[in-house]
């Protein structure tokens, strides 16, 4: 059973039709400050974030993320960057980042705006 104050965005199955609000919007804002070192795009718009689950107000935030390639040389560092960025959001007391590779990342996971920016559309 989920508490009414739990908020989850699952980008694998689709995000809610309404724009994120509250703590999830703040977390997304923080994620947009973390950039992939090989592609000059933030990891949220790049489509590397598959799931964000947060209790509102604050508390534990769980994030499922992937990498553009399984052999990414900065995998461990990137998870740390995500923890630090999300941990800086007011009210967040703990951040757990899970690295997942299913489904594998591909360019279709990027936001439309990012695909246009990179000349992929």
GIJO-V965179 format. One record per residue. N is the residue number from 0. RES is the residue in three letters. PSI is psi in degrees with one decimal (* if undefined). OMEGA is omega in radians with two decimals (* if undefined). D_CENTER is the distance of its C-alpha to the mean C-alpha in Angstrom with 2 decimals. Layout:
n=N res=RES psi=PSI omega=OMEGA d_center=D_CENTER
n=N res=RES psi=PSI omega=OMEGA d_center=D_CENTER
This chain:
n=0 res=UNK psi=136.4 omega=-3.14 d_center=23.80
n=1 res=UNK psi=137.9 omega=3.09 d_center=20.93
n=2 res=UNK psi=147.0 omega=-3.13 d_center=21.74
n=3 res=UNK psi=-21.6 omega=-3.12 d_center=21.74
n=4 res=UNK psi=-4.1 omega=3.07 d_center=19.59
n=5 res=UNK psi=139.5 omega=3.08 d_center=16.67
n=6 res=UNK psi=130.7 omega=3.13 d_center=13.78
n=7 res=UNK psi=136.5 omega=2.96 d_center=11.39
n=8 res=UNK psi=124.3 omega=-3.13 d_center=9.31
n=9 res=UNK psi=101.2 omega=-3.06 d_center=9.66
n=10 res=UNK psi=-10.3 omega=3.09 d_center=8.91
n=11 res=UNK psi=-43.0 omega=-3.13 d_center=11.41
n=12 res=UNK psi=-5.9 omega=3.12 d_center=14.17
n=13 res=UNK psi=146.4 omega=-3.13 d_center=13.34
n=14 res=UNK psi=161.5 omega=3.12 d_center=12.12
n=15 res=UNK psi=155.0 omega=3.12 d_center=14.93
n=16 res=UNK psi=-22.4 omega=3.13 d_center=17.52
n=17 res=UNK psi=146.4 omega=3.12 d_center=17.45
n=18 res=UNK psi=145.5 omega=3.13 d_center=15.11
n=19 res=UNK psi=145.9 omega=-3.14 d_center=12.88
n=20 res=UNK psi=171.2 omega=3.01 d_center=15.03
n=21 res=UNK psi=-135.5 omega=-3.01 d_center=15.53
n=22 res=UNK psi=-35.6 omega=3.13 d_center=13.19
n=23 res=UNK psi=-42.5 omega=3.10 d_center=10.16
n=24 res=UNK psi=-39.4 omega=3.11 d_center=11.06
n=25 res=UNK psi=-39.8 omega=3.13 d_center=11.48
n=26 res=UNK psi=-43.7 omega=3.10 d_center=8.15
n=27 res=UNK psi=-42.1 omega=3.09 d_center=6.68
n=28 res=UNK psi=-41.9 omega=3.12 d_center=9.70
n=29 res=UNK psi=-40.9 omega=3.13 d_center=9.12
n=30 res=UNK psi=-30.1 omega=3.13 d_center=5.88
n=31 res=UNK psi=-3.0 omega=3.06 d_center=8.30
n=32 res=UNK psi=-4.7 omega=-3.14 d_center=10.79
n=33 res=UNK psi=123.5 omega=-3.07 d_center=9.53
n=34 res=UNK psi=143.4 omega=3.02 d_center=11.24
n=35 res=UNK psi=130.8 omega=-3.08 d_center=12.02
n=36 res=UNK psi=-20.5 omega=-3.11 d_center=15.65
n=37 res=UNK psi=-27.6 omega=-3.12 d_center=17.16
n=38 res=UNK psi=124.4 omega=-3.04 d_center=15.81
n=39 res=UNK psi=57.4 omega=-3.12 d_center=15.93
n=40 res=UNK psi=145.2 omega=3.11 d_center=12.70
n=41 res=UNK psi=154.3 omega=-3.00 d_center=9.52
n=42 res=UNK psi=-23.6 omega=3.11 d_center=6.61
n=43 res=UNK psi=-51.2 omega=-3.12 d_center=4.88
n=44 res=UNK psi=-21.4 omega=3.07 d_center=8.50
n=45 res=UNK psi=-17.6 omega=3.10 d_center=9.25
n=46 res=UNK psi=19.9 omega=-3.14 d_center=7.52
n=47 res=UNK psi=-12.7 omega=3.13 d_center=6.18
n=48 res=UNK psi=115.8 omega=-3.11 d_center=3.16
n=49 res=UNK psi=-31.7 omega=-3.08 d_center=6.19
n=50 res=UNK psi=138.7 omega=3.02 d_center=6.52
n=51 res=UNK psi=125.3 omega=3.09 d_center=6.40
n=52 res=UNK psi=126.3 omega=-3.08 d_center=10.05
n=53 res=UNK psi=145.6 omega=2.99 d_center=12.02
n=54 res=UNK psi=134.3 omega=-3.11 d_center=15.73
n=55 res=UNK psi=124.2 omega=0.14 d_center=17.11
n=56 res=UNK psi=132.4 omega=3.00 d_center=18.63
n=57 res=UNK psi=-153.9 omega=-3.12 d_center=16.62
n=58 res=UNK psi=-146.1 omega=-3.07 d_center=17.05
n=59 res=UNK psi=134.1 omega=3.02 d_center=14.78
n=60 res=UNK psi=128.7 omega=3.05 d_center=11.01
n=61 res=UNK psi=135.2 omega=-3.12 d_center=9.74
n=62 res=UNK psi=128.2 omega=2.97 d_center=6.42
n=63 res=UNK psi=126.3 omega=3.13 d_center=7.13
n=64 res=UNK psi=163.7 omega=3.09 d_center=6.16
n=65 res=UNK psi=-174.8 omega=3.11 d_center=8.99
n=66 res=UNK psi=160.6 omega=3.11 d_center=11.05
n=67 res=UNK psi=-25.6 omega=3.09 d_center=13.19
n=68 res=UNK psi=138.7 omega=-3.11 d_center=16.12
n=69 res=UNK psi=-29.8 omega=-3.12 d_center=16.92
n=70 res=UNK psi=22.0 omega=-3.10 d_center=19.23
n=71 res=UNK psi=123.6 omega=-3.08 d_center=16.92
n=72 res=UNK psi=-15.9 omega=-3.13 d_center=19.00
n=73 res=UNK psi=22.7 omega=-3.08 d_center=16.32
n=74 res=UNK psi=-53.2 omega=-3.12 d_center=14.25
n=75 res=UNK psi=-40.4 omega=3.13 d_center=15.36
n=76 res=UNK psi=-41.7 omega=-3.11 d_center=15.07
n=77 res=UNK psi=-40.7 omega=3.10 d_center=11.50
n=78 res=UNK psi=-39.3 omega=3.09 d_center=10.57
n=79 res=UNK psi=-39.7 omega=3.10 d_center=12.93
n=80 res=UNK psi=-40.2 omega=3.13 d_center=11.53
n=81 res=UNK psi=-46.8 omega=3.12 d_center=8.16
n=82 res=UNK psi=-44.7 omega=-3.11 d_center=10.64
n=83 res=UNK psi=-46.0 omega=-3.12 d_center=12.86
n=84 res=UNK psi=-48.9 omega=-3.10 d_center=10.78
n=85 res=UNK psi=-35.6 omega=3.11 d_center=9.48
n=86 res=UNK psi=-19.3 omega=3.14 d_center=12.99
n=87 res=UNK psi=-8.8 omega=3.13 d_center=14.61
n=88 res=UNK psi=132.1 omega=-3.11 d_center=13.76
n=89 res=UNK psi=130.0 omega=3.10 d_center=17.12
n=90 res=UNK psi=-14.1 omega=3.12 d_center=17.77
n=91 res=UNK psi=125.8 omega=-3.12 d_center=15.10
n=92 res=UNK psi=-21.7 omega=-3.12 d_center=17.33
n=93 res=UNK psi=138.7 omega=3.13 d_center=15.37
n=94 res=UNK psi=128.4 omega=3.07 d_center=11.95
n=95 res=UNK psi=120.1 omega=-3.14 d_center=11.75
n=96 res=UNK psi=123.0 omega=3.10 d_center=9.42
n=97 res=UNK psi=127.7 omega=3.09 d_center=10.62
n=98 res=UNK psi=121.4 omega=-3.11 d_center=11.01
n=99 res=UNK psi=152.4 omega=3.13 d_center=11.95
n=100 res=UNK psi=12.4 omega=3.12 d_center=13.92
n=101 res=UNK psi=116.5 omega=0.06 d_center=14.91
n=102 res=UNK psi=153.6 omega=3.11 d_center=14.66
n=103 res=UNK psi=147.2 omega=3.12 d_center=14.92
n=104 res=UNK psi=143.3 omega=2.94 d_center=12.90
n=105 res=UNK psi=173.2 omega=-3.03 d_center=15.17
n=106 res=UNK psi=-21.9 omega=-3.14 d_center=15.53
n=107 res=UNK psi=-14.6 omega=-3.14 d_center=15.56
n=108 res=UNK psi=-12.3 omega=3.11 d_center=11.79
n=109 res=UNK psi=152.6 omega=3.02 d_center=11.73
n=110 res=UNK psi=155.1 omega=3.13 d_center=12.34
n=111 res=UNK psi=-41.1 omega=3.14 d_center=16.11
n=112 res=UNK psi=-41.4 omega=3.14 d_center=16.40
n=113 res=UNK psi=-41.2 omega=3.11 d_center=14.85
n=114 res=UNK psi=-41.4 omega=3.10 d_center=17.19
n=115 res=UNK psi=-44.4 omega=-3.14 d_center=20.03
n=116 res=UNK psi=-36.9 omega=-3.11 d_center=19.33
n=117 res=UNK psi=3.5 omega=3.11 d_center=19.54
n=118 res=UNK psi=30.3 omega=-3.12 d_center=22.58
n=119 res=UNK psi=-3.4 omega=3.13 d_center=21.34
n=120 res=UNK psi=* omega=* d_center=22.66
